[in-house]
Amino acid sequence: MRLEKSTFELQLDLDETKDAGIINEFLSKTKDYRELAKKLTEHFSKKYGSEFGGSVLFEYEPTGNAMTMTCLDQDRIFDCEDELPEIAAHLKFLRKSAARKR
């Protein structure tokens, strides 16, 4: 028996696809990771800040060439060379977790 996805889960899937597209677009327009962190913070704080009780903060760490995402009192580090596209999936996971807590 196959369970149908809820409207919320379908929306999460759609948002993940859109978010991945936004991240790729930002990446194609700049290779300055500090600027990218600023754009990601602005975009995702505006889009999901209310779900997370504040903001989604991105900071570039040049020593490790990594992007740190802080959200819901959690930090996740993404390697700038190959892990930035994973941001969309992690946001989906965090949104799902936040919804369960409500």
C-alpha angles and dihedrals in degrees: 000000000000119000119221118235116248121243088253093054091048089051091050090053092048092047091049090055092047092046091051088053092050091050091050091048092051090047092052092052100048140025091187101105093196089058090045091053090052092050093046091049093050095045100044095039089055093044101041107012093105091054091051098043094248132354146342106231125199123189128181117227107199095188092064096024088235139135117225117206116199117194134144090007090300130113125210122184120213122193107234093219099062115348105066093095087061090069091085093055092046091051089052090052092049092048091051090049092048091050091053091054093055 
